[in-house]
């Protein structure tokens, strides 16, 4: 995966790019297209995944299929983390 971090519009000191990138590579990561959006170059997707250190990361991103641009990222809320863990348990 090729990530574009130039001019990120959020604070990368609170959640380093390495942790965010690792959350995309999590084998149990969940990528969602929000309701009401058509798949296009402008569509924003959600990613829920964990870094190698176990940090639960929620990201909003767009992709052209080759490059990824994270628009926003933060740690998951407890409800998001519960959803992630339930989906992960379903896949096991």
MINU-84261 format. One record per atom (N, C-alpha, C): atom name; residue in three letters; x, y, z; residue number from 1. Coordinates in steps of 0.05 Angstrom, whole numbers, plus 5000, padded with zeros to 4 digits. Example, Ala and Ser with C-alpha at 12.3 -4.5 7.8 and 13.67 -1.06 7.14 Angstrom:
2
{lumro N&fipa Ala&u 5264&v 4886&w 5156&voke 1}
{lumro CA&fipa Ala&u 5246&v 4910&w 5156&voke 1}
{lumro C&fipa Ala&u 5264&v 4934&w 5156&voke 1}
{lumro N&fipa Ser&u 5257&v 4955&w 5142&voke 2}
{lumro CA&fipa Ser&u 5273&v 4979&w 5143&voke 2}
{lumro C&fipa Ser&u 5258&v 5001&w 5157&voke 2}
END
This chain:
92
{lumro N&fipa Unk&u 5017&v 4976&w 5000&voke 1}
{lumro CA&fipa Unk&u 5000&v 5000&w 5000&voke 1}
{lumro C&fipa Unk&u 5018&v 5025&w 5000&voke 1}
{lumro N&fipa Unk&u 5010&v 5044&w 4984&voke 2}
{lumro CA&fipa Unk&u 5025&v 5069&w 4982&voke 2}
{lumro C&fipa Unk&u 5008&v 5091&w 4995&voke 2}
{lumro N&fipa Unk&u 5018&v 5102&w 5017&voke 3}
{lumro CA&fipa Unk&u 5003&v 5123&w 5031&voke 3}
{lumro C&fipa Unk&u 5015&v 5151&w 5025&voke 3}
{lumro N&fipa Unk&u 4997&v 5170&w 5022&voke 4}
{lumro CA&fipa Unk&u 5005&v 5198&w 5018&voke 4}
{lumro C&fipa Unk&u 5001&v 5214&w 5043&voke 4}
{lumro N&fipa Unk&u 5023&v 5222&w 5057&voke 5}
{lumro CA&fipa Unk&u 5021&v 5237&w 5082&voke 5}
{lumro C&fipa Unk&u 5027&v 5266&w 5078&voke 5}
{lumro N&fipa Unk&u 5032&v 5275&w 5054&voke 6}
{lumro CA&fipa Unk&u 5039&v 5303&w 5050&voke 6}
{lumro C&fipa Unk&u 5015&v 5321&w 5055&voke 6}
{lumro N&fipa Unk&u 5018&v 5340&w 5073&voke 7}
{lumro CA&fipa Unk&u 4997&v 5359&w 5079&voke 7}
{lumro C&fipa Unk&u 4973&v 5347&w 5094&voke 7}
{lumro N&fipa Unk&u 4978&v 5327&w 5110&voke 8}
{lumro CA&fipa Unk&u 4957&v 5315&w 5126&voke 8}
{lumro C&fipa Unk&u 4942&v 5336&w 5142&voke 8}
{lumro N&fipa Unk&u 4915&v 5334&w 5141&voke 9}
{lumro CA&fipa Unk&u 4899&v 5355&w 5154&voke 9}
{lumro C&fipa Unk&u 4892&v 5349&w 5183&voke 9}
{lumro N&fipa Unk&u 4906&v 5331&w 5196&voke 10}
{lumro CA&fipa Unk&u 4902&v 5325&w 5224&voke 10}
{lumro C&fipa Unk&u 4929&v 5321&w 5238&voke 10}
{lumro N&fipa Unk&u 4928&v 5321&w 5264&voke 11}
{lumro CA&fipa Unk&u 4953&v 5320&w 5280&voke 11}
{lumro C&fipa Unk&u 4965&v 5291&w 5280&voke 11}
{lumro N&fipa Unk&u 4987&v 5288&w 5267&voke 12}
{lumro CA&fipa Unk&u 5000&v 5262&w 5265&voke 12}
{lumro C&fipa Unk&u 5017&v 5255&w 5289&voke 12}
{lumro N&fipa Unk&u 5020&v 5275&w 5308&voke 13}
{lumro CA&fipa Unk&u 5037&v 5269&w 5331&voke 13}
{lumro C&fipa Unk&u 5021&v 5253&w 5352&voke 13}
{lumro N&fipa Unk&u 4995&v 5254&w 5351&voke 14}
{lumro CA&fipa Unk&u 4978&v 5238&w 5370&voke 14}
{lumro C&fipa Unk&u 4976&v 5209&w 5361&voke 14}
{lumro N&fipa Unk&u 4975&v 5205&w 5335&voke 15}
{lumro CA&fipa Unk&u 4973&v 5178&w 5324&voke 15}
{lumro C&fipa Unk&u 4992&v 5177&w 5300&voke 15}
{lumro N&fipa Unk&u 5016&v 5165&w 5303&voke 16}
{lumro CA&fipa Unk&u 5036&v 5166&w 5282&voke 16}
{lumro C&fipa Unk&u 5027&v 5151&w 5256&voke 16}
{lumro N&fipa Unk&u 5036&v 5160&w 5233&voke 17}
{lumro CA&fipa Unk&u 5029&v 5146&w 5208&voke 17}
{lumro C&fipa Unk&u 5035&v 5116&w 5209&voke 17}
{lumro N&fipa Unk&u 5056&v 5108&w 5222&voke 18}
{lumro CA&fipa Unk&u 5063&v 5079&w 5224&voke 18}
{lumro C&fipa Unk&u 5039&v 5063&w 5235&voke 18}
{lumro N&fipa Unk&u 5027&v 5073&w 5257&voke 19}
{lumro CA&fipa Unk&u 5005&v 5059&w 5270&voke 19}
{lumro C&fipa Unk&u 4981&v 5058&w 5251&voke 19}
{lumro N&fipa Unk&u 4976&v 5080&w 5237&voke 20}
{lumro CA&fipa Unk&u 4953&v 5081&w 5219&voke 20}
{lumro C&fipa Unk&u 4957&v 5062&w 5196&voke 20}
{lumro N&fipa Unk&u 4981&v 5062&w 5184&voke 21}
{lumro CA&fipa Unk&u 4987&v 5043&w 5162&voke 21}
{lumro C&fipa Unk&u 4985&v 5014&w 5171&voke 21}
{lumro N&fipa Unk&u 4994&v 5008&w 5195&voke 22}
{lumro CA&fipa Unk&u 4992&v 4981&w 5205&voke 22}
{lumro C&fipa Unk&u 4963&v 4972&w 5209&voke 22}
{lumro N&fipa Unk&u 4945&v 4991&w 5215&voke 23}
{lumro CA&fipa Unk&u 4917&v 4985&w 5219&voke 23}
{lumro C&fipa Unk&u 4904&v 4976&w 5193&voke 23}
{lumro N&fipa Unk&u 4914&v 4987&w 5170&voke 24}
{lumro CA&fipa Unk&u 4904&v 4979&w 5144&voke 24}
{lumro C&fipa Unk&u 4914&v 4951&w 5137&voke 24}
{lumro N&fipa Unk&u 4937&v 4943&w 5147&voke 25}
{lumro CA&fipa Unk&u 4948&v 4917&w 5141&voke 25}
{lumro C&fipa Unk&u 4939&v 4895&w 5160&voke 25}
{lumro N&fipa Unk&u 4924&v 4902&w 5181&voke 26}
{lumro CA&fipa Unk&u 4913&v 4883&w 5199&voke 26}
{lumro C&fipa Unk&u 4895&v 4863&w 5184&voke 26}
{lumro N&fipa Unk&u 4900&v 4837&w 5186&voke 27}
{lumro CA&fipa Unk&u 4884&v 4818&w 5171&voke 27}
{lumro C&fipa Unk&u 4855&v 4818&w 5178&voke 27}
{lumro N&fipa Unk&u 4847&v 4830&w 5201&voke 28}
{lumro CA&fipa Unk&u 4819&v 4832&w 5209&voke 28}
{lumro C&fipa Unk&u 4808&v 4860&w 5205&voke 28}
{lumro N&fipa Unk&u 4823&v 4877&w 5191&voke 29}
{lumro CA&fipa Unk&u 4813&v 4905&w 5187&voke 29}
{lumro C&fipa Unk&u 4787&v 4904&w 5172&voke 29}
{lumro N&fipa Unk&u 4770&v 4924&w 5177&voke 30}
{lumro CA&fipa Unk&u 4744&v 4927&w 5165&voke 30}
{lumro C&fipa Unk&u 4744&v 4953&w 5149&voke 30}
{lumro N&fipa Unk&u 4738&v 4951&w 5123&voke 31}
{lumro CA&fipa Unk&u 4736&v 4974&w 5106&voke 31}
{lumro C&fipa Unk&u 4707&v 4977&w 5097&voke 31}
{lumro N&fipa Unk&u 4696&v 5001&w 5102&voke 32}
{lumro CA&fipa Unk&u 4668&v 5006&w 5097&voke 32}
{lumro C&fipa Unk&u 4664&v 5030&w 5079&voke 32}
{lumro N&fipa Unk&u 4644&v 5030&w 5062&voke 33}
{lumro CA&fipa Unk&u 4635&v 5053&w 5047&voke 33}
{lumro C&fipa Unk&u 4610&v 5063&w 5060&voke 33}
{lumro N&fipa Unk&u 4609&v 5087&w 5071&voke 34}
{lumro CA&fipa Unk&u 4585&v 5097&w 5085&voke 34}
{lumro C&fipa Unk&u 4561&v 5098&w 5067&voke 34}
{lumro N&fipa Unk&u 4537&v 5094&w 5079&voke 35}
{lumro CA&fipa Unk&u 4512&v 5096&w 5064&voke 35}
{lumro C&fipa Unk&u 4510&v 5123&w 5050&voke 35}
{lumro N&fipa Unk&u 4498&v 5123&w 5027&voke 36}
{lumro CA&fipa Unk&u 4493&v 5147&w 5012&voke 36}
{lumro C&fipa Unk&u 4515&v 5157&w 4994&voke 36}
{lumro N&fipa Unk&u 4538&v 5143&w 4994&voke 37}
{lumro CA&fipa Unk&u 4560&v 5150&w 4977&voke 37}
{lumro C&fipa Unk&u 4563&v 5131&w 4954&voke 37}
{lumro N&fipa Unk&u 4567&v 5141&w 4931&voke 38}
{lumro CA&fipa Unk&u 4572&v 5124&w 4908&voke 38}
{lumro C&fipa Unk&u 4602&v 5119&w 4906&voke 38}
{lumro N&fipa Unk&u 4609&v 5095&w 4897&voke 39}
{lumro CA&fipa Unk&u 4638&v 5090&w 4893&voke 39}
{lumro C&fipa Unk&u 4648&v 5107&w 4870&voke 39}
{lumro N&fipa Unk&u 4667&v 5124&w 4877&voke 40}
{lumro CA&fipa Unk&u 4679&v 5142&w 4857&voke 40}
{lumro C&fipa Unk&u 4706&v 5151&w 4867&voke 40}
{lumro N&fipa Unk&u 4720&v 5167&w 4852&voke 41}
{lumro CA&fipa Unk&u 4746&v 5178&w 4861&voke 41}
{lumro C&fipa Unk&u 4743&v 5195&w 4885&voke 41}
{lumro N&fipa Unk&u 4719&v 5207&w 4890&voke 42}
{lumro CA&fipa Unk&u 4715&v 5225&w 4912&voke 42}
{lumro C&fipa Unk&u 4703&v 5211&w 4937&voke 42}
{lumro N&fipa Unk&u 4696&v 5185&w 4935&voke 43}
{lumro CA&fipa Unk&u 4684&v 5171&w 4957&voke 43}
{lumro C&fipa Unk&u 4703&v 5169&w 4981&voke 43}
{lumro N&fipa Unk&u 4692&v 5171&w 5004&voke 44}
{lumro CA&fipa Unk&u 4708&v 5168&w 5029&voke 44}
{lumro C&fipa Unk&u 4700&v 5142&w 5042&voke 44}
{lumro N&fipa Unk&u 4720&v 5127&w 5051&voke 45}
{lumro CA&fipa Unk&u 4716&v 5101&w 5063&voke 45}
{lumro C&fipa Unk&u 4725&v 5103&w 5092&voke 45}
{lumro N&fipa Unk&u 4715&v 5083&w 5108&voke 46}
{lumro CA&fipa Unk&u 4724&v 5080&w 5136&voke 46}
{lumro C&fipa Unk&u 4741&v 5055&w 5138&voke 46}
{lumro N&fipa Unk&u 4761&v 5056&w 5155&voke 47}
{lumro CA&fipa Unk&u 4777&v 5032&w 5161&voke 47}
{lumro C&fipa Unk&u 4778&v 5030&w 5191&voke 47}
{lumro N&fipa Unk&u 4773&v 5005&w 5201&voke 48}
{lumro CA&fipa Unk&u 4777&v 4999&w 5229&voke 48}
{lumro C&fipa Unk&u 4797&v 4976&w 5230&voke 48}
{lumro N&fipa Unk&u 4818&v 4980&w 5245&voke 49}
{lumro CA&fipa Unk&u 4839&v 4960&w 5247&voke 49}
{lumro C&fipa Unk&u 4857&v 4966&w 5271&voke 49}
{lumro N&fipa Unk&u 4875&v 4947&w 5276&voke 50}
{lumro CA&fipa Unk&u 4894&v 4950&w 5299&voke 50}
{lumro C&fipa Unk&u 4922&v 4952&w 5289&voke 50}
{lumro N&fipa Unk&u 4938&v 4968&w 5302&voke 51}
{lumro CA&fipa Unk&u 4967&v 4969&w 5296&voke 51}
{lumro C&fipa Unk&u 4980&v 4945&w 5308&voke 51}
{lumro N&fipa Unk&u 5006&v 4941&w 5302&voke 52}
{lumro CA&fipa Unk&u 5020&v 4918&w 5313&voke 52}
{lumro C&fipa Unk&u 5022&v 4919&w 5344&voke 52}
{lumro N&fipa Unk&u 5021&v 4943&w 5355&voke 53}
{lumro CA&fipa Unk&u 5021&v 4946&w 5384&voke 53}
{lumro C&fipa Unk&u 4993&v 4943&w 5397&voke 53}
{lumro N&fipa Unk&u 4973&v 4938&w 5380&voke 54}
{lumro CA&fipa Unk&u 4946&v 4934&w 5390&voke 54}
{lumro C&fipa Unk&u 4929&v 4959&w 5392&voke 54}
{lumro N&fipa Unk&u 4939&v 4981&w 5382&voke 55}
{lumro CA&fipa Unk&u 4923&v 5006&w 5383&voke 55}
{lumro C&fipa Unk&u 4900&v 5003&w 5363&voke 55}
{lumro N&fipa Unk&u 4875&v 5007&w 5373&voke 56}
{lumro CA&fipa Unk&u 4852&v 5006&w 5355&voke 56}
{lumro C&fipa Unk&u 4848&v 5032&w 5341&voke 56}
{lumro N&fipa Unk&u 4850&v 5032&w 5314&voke 57}
{lumro CA&fipa Unk&u 4851&v 5057&w 5298&voke 57}
{lumro C&fipa Unk&u 4826&v 5058&w 5280&voke 57}
{lumro N&fipa Unk&u 4813&v 5081&w 5280&voke 58}
{lumro CA&fipa Unk&u 4791&v 5088&w 5262&voke 58}
{lumro C&fipa Unk&u 4802&v 5109&w 5242&voke 58}
{lumro N&fipa Unk&u 4799&v 5104&w 5216&voke 59}
{lumro CA&fipa Unk&u 4809&v 5122&w 5196&voke 59}
{lumro C&fipa Unk&u 4787&v 5128&w 5175&voke 59}
{lumro N&fipa Unk&u 4788&v 5152&w 5164&voke 60}
{lumro CA&fipa Unk&u 4772&v 5159&w 5141&voke 60}
{lumro C&fipa Unk&u 4792&v 5164&w 5119&voke 60}
{lumro N&fipa Unk&u 4788&v 5152&w 5095&voke 61}
{lumro CA&fipa Unk&u 4807&v 5154&w 5074&voke 61}
{lumro C&fipa Unk&u 4794&v 5153&w 5046&voke 61}
{lumro N&fipa Unk&u 4809&v 5160&w 5026&voke 62}
{lumro CA&fipa Unk&u 4801&v 5155&w 4998&voke 62}
{lumro C&fipa Unk&u 4824&v 5141&w 4985&voke 62}
{lumro N&fipa Unk&u 4817&v 5127&w 4963&voke 63}
{lumro CA&fipa Unk&u 4837&v 5113&w 4948&voke 63}
{lumro C&fipa Unk&u 4830&v 5113&w 4918&voke 63}
{lumro N&fipa Unk&u 4850&v 5112&w 4902&voke 64}
{lumro CA&fipa Unk&u 4846&v 5108&w 4873&voke 64}
{lumro C&fipa Unk&u 4852&v 5079&w 4866&voke 64}
{lumro N&fipa Unk&u 4855&v 5062&w 4886&voke 65}
{lumro CA&fipa Unk&u 4861&v 5034&w 4882&voke 65}
{lumro C&fipa Unk&u 4890&v 5028&w 4884&voke 65}
{lumro N&fipa Unk&u 4907&v 5048&w 4882&voke 66}
{lumro CA&fipa Unk&u 4936&v 5045&w 4884&voke 66}
{lumro C&fipa Unk&u 4947&v 5061&w 4907&voke 66}
{lumro N&fipa Unk&u 4938&v 5085&w 4910&voke 67}
{lumro CA&fipa Unk&u 4948&v 5104&w 4931&voke 67}
{lumro C&fipa Unk&u 4925&v 5108&w 4952&voke 67}
{lumro N&fipa Unk&u 4934&v 5111&w 4977&voke 68}
{lumro CA&fipa Unk&u 4915&v 5117&w 4998&voke 68}
{lumro C&fipa Unk&u 4921&v 5144&w 5010&voke 68}
{lumro N&fipa Unk&u 4900&v 5159&w 5016&voke 69}
{lumro CA&fipa Unk&u 4903&v 5185&w 5029&voke 69}
{lumro C&fipa Unk&u 4885&v 5185&w 5053&voke 69}
{lumro N&fipa Unk&u 4897&v 5185&w 5077&voke 70}
{lumro CA&fipa Unk&u 4881&v 5185&w 5102&voke 70}
{lumro C&fipa Unk&u 4873&v 5214&w 5107&voke 70}
{lumro N&fipa Unk&u 4847&v 5219&w 5108&voke 71}
{lumro CA&fipa Unk&u 4835&v 5245&w 5113&voke 71}
{lumro C&fipa Unk&u 4834&v 5251&w 5143&voke 71}
{lumro N&fipa Unk&u 4829&v 5231&w 5159&voke 72}
{lumro CA&fipa Unk&u 4827&v 5234&w 5188&voke 72}
{lumro C&fipa Unk&u 4832&v 5207&w 5201&voke 72}
{lumro N&fipa Unk&u 4845&v 5207&w 5224&voke 73}
{lumro CA&fipa Unk&u 4849&v 5182&w 5239&voke 73}
{lumro C&fipa Unk&u 4849&v 5188&w 5269&voke 73}
{lumro N&fipa Unk&u 4839&v 5169&w 5285&voke 74}
{lumro CA&fipa Unk&u 4839&v 5172&w 5314&voke 74}
{lumro C&fipa Unk&u 4837&v 5144&w 5325&voke 74}
{lumro N&fipa Unk&u 4839&v 5141&w 5352&voke 75}
{lumro CA&fipa Unk&u 4834&v 5116&w 5364&voke 75}
{lumro C&fipa Unk&u 4804&v 5110&w 5364&voke 75}
{lumro N&fipa Unk&u 4797&v 5084&w 5362&voke 76}
{lumro CA&fipa Unk&u 4768&v 5077&w 5361&voke 76}
{lumro C&fipa Unk&u 4755&v 5084&w 5387&voke 76}
{lumro N&fipa Unk&u 4729&v 5090&w 5385&voke 77}
{lumro CA&fipa Unk&u 4712&v 5094&w 5409&voke 77}
{lumro C&fipa Unk&u 4706&v 5066&w 5420&voke 77}
{lumro N&fipa Unk&u 4697&v 5064&w 5445&voke 78}
{lumro CA&fipa Unk&u 4690&v 5037&w 5456&voke 78}
{lumro C&fipa Unk&u 4669&v 5023&w 5438&voke 78}
{lumro N&fipa Unk&u 4649&v 5037&w 5428&voke 79}
{lumro CA&fipa Unk&u 4629&v 5025&w 5411&voke 79}
{lumro C&fipa Unk&u 4641&v 5014&w 5385&voke 79}
{lumro N&fipa Unk&u 4659&v 5030&w 5373&voke 80}
{lumro CA&fipa Unk&u 4672&v 5021&w 5348&voke 80}
{lumro C&fipa Unk&u 4690&v 4996&w 5354&voke 80}
{lumro N&fipa Unk&u 4703&v 4997&w 5377&voke 81}
{lumro CA&fipa Unk&u 4721&v 4975&w 5384&voke 81}
{lumro C&fipa Unk&u 4704&v 4949&w 5389&voke 81}
{lumro N&fipa Unk&u 4681&v 4952&w 5402&voke 82}
{lumro CA&fipa Unk&u 4663&v 4929&w 5406&voke 82}
{lumro C&fipa Unk&u 4654&v 4917&w 5379&voke 82}
{lumro N&fipa Unk&u 4646&v 4935&w 5360&voke 83}
{lumro CA&fipa Unk&u 4638&v 4927&w 5333&voke 83}
{lumro C&fipa Unk&u 4660&v 4912&w 5319&voke 83}
{lumro N&fipa Unk&u 4685&v 4923&w 5321&voke 84}
{lumro CA&fipa Unk&u 4708&v 4910&w 5308&voke 84}
{lumro C&fipa Unk&u 4713&v 4882&w 5320&voke 84}
{lumro N&fipa Unk&u 4712&v 4880&w 5346&voke 85}
{lumro CA&fipa Unk&u 4717&v 4854&w 5359&voke 85}
{lumro C&fipa Unk&u 4695&v 4834&w 5352&voke 85}
{lumro N&fipa Unk&u 4670&v 4843&w 5350&voke 86}
{lumro CA&fipa Unk&u 4648&v 4824&w 5343&voke 86}
{lumro C&fipa Unk&u 4652&v 4814&w 5314&voke 86}
{lumro N&fipa Unk&u 4659&v 4832&w 5296&voke 87}
{lumro CA&fipa Unk&u 4664&v 4824&w 5268&voke 87}
{lumro C&fipa Unk&u 4688&v 4805&w 5266&voke 87}
{lumro N&fipa Unk&u 4708&v 4811&w 5281&voke 88}
{lumro CA&fipa Unk&u 4732&v 4794&w 5281&voke 88}
{lumro C&fipa Unk&u 4725&v 4766&w 5291&voke 88}
{lumro N&fipa Unk&u 4709&v 4764&w 5313&voke 89}
{lumro CA&fipa Unk&u 4701&v 4738&w 5323&voke 89}
{lumro C&fipa Unk&u 4685&v 4723&w 5303&voke 89}
{lumro N&fipa Unk&u 4668&v 4736&w 5287&voke 90}
{lumro CA&fipa Unk&u 4652&v 4723&w 5267&voke 90}
{lumro C&fipa Unk&u 4670&v 4711&w 5245&voke 90}
{lumro N&fipa Unk&u 4693&v 4723&w 5240&voke 91}
{lumro CA&fipa Unk&u 4711&v 4714&w 5219&voke 91}
{lumro C&fipa Unk&u 4729&v 4690&w 5228&voke 91}
{lumro N&fipa Unk&u 4731&v 4687&w 5254&voke 92}
{lumro CA&fipa Unk&u 4748&v 4665&w 5264&voke 92}
{lumro C&fipa Unk&u 4735&v 4638&w 5262&voke 92}
END
